[in-house]
Amino acid sequence: MNIVYVEDDPTNILLLERVTNSTGDMLVTFADAESALESEFIWDADLFLVDIHLPGGLNGLDMTSILRENGVNVPVVMITAYDLPDYVERYRNMGGDLYLVKPVSVPELVEVLNDYRM
């Protein structure tokens, strides 16, 4: 599975790299939404994992909205420290698929990847 992970925390990136190495998935990471949206990788993605708080002018909610507005129907999973009902509601209203609150355990990440595996 081709996974695009948009996250600016190196520790979280290393964790997902470890998980995807064990599951055999391909992982491409971006530190901000702008670089992810400008990349050709988004058209090959089978799954997006996106943080809300990102550097730059766009956050993860903005990115999800832009993907949906441009017809990208690939699942988008928000992985964030923001455990606020307002964020969850906004995310669901824009077509987000799953909202996970950090910290996310390795078994939970593997289960999420397996759930979205085609």
Residue pairs with C-beta under 8 A, 6 or more apart in sequence:
1 25
1 26
1 46
1 47
1 113
1 116
1 117
1 118
2 25
2 26
2 28
2 41
2 44
2 45
2 46
2 47
3 16
3 20
3 25
3 26
3 27
3 28
3 45
3 46
3 47
3 48
3 49
3 113
4 28
4 29
4 30
4 36
4 39
4 41
4 42
4 45
4 47
4 48
4 49
5 13
5 16
5 27
5 28
5 29
5 30
5 48
5 49
5 50
6 29
6 30
6 31
6 32
6 33
6 36
6 48
6 49
6 50
6 51
6 54
6 60
6 63
7 13
7 16
7 29
7 30
7 31
7 49
7 50
7 51
7 54
7 79
8 31
8 32
8 51
8 53
8 54
8 55
9 51
12 51
12 79
12 102
13 29
15 106
15 109
16 27
16 29
16 49
16 109
17 27
17 29
18 106
19 106
19 109
19 110
19 113
20 26
20 27
20 113
22 110
23 110
23 113
23 114
25 113
28 39
28 41
28 45
30 36
30 39
31 54
31 55
32 54
32 55
32 56
32 58
33 50
33 54
33 56
33 58
33 59
33 60
33 62
33 63
33 66
34 56
34 57
34 58
36 42
36 63
37 58
37 63
37 66
37 67
42 48
42 67
42 72
45 74
46 74
46 75
46 116
46 118
47 74
47 75
47 77
47 113
47 116
48 64
48 67
48 74
48 75
48 76
48 77
49 77
49 79
50 60
50 63
50 64
50 76
50 77
50 78
50 79
51 60
51 78
51 79
51 80
52 59
52 60
52 61
52 78
52 80
52 81
52 82
52 87
53 59
53 60
53 80
53 81
53 82
54 60
54 63
58 66
60 78
60 80
61 78
61 87
61 90
61 91
61 94
64 76
64 78
64 91
64 94
64 95
64 96
65 94
67 74
67 76
68 94
68 95
75 97
75 98
75 116
76 95
76 96
76 97
77 96
77 97
77 98
77 99
77 100
77 112
77 116
78 91
78 96
78 98
78 99
78 100
79 100
79 102
79 104
80 87
80 99
80 100
80 101
80 102
81 101
81 102
82 101
83 101
87 99
88 99
91 99
92 99
98 112
100 108
100 112
104 112
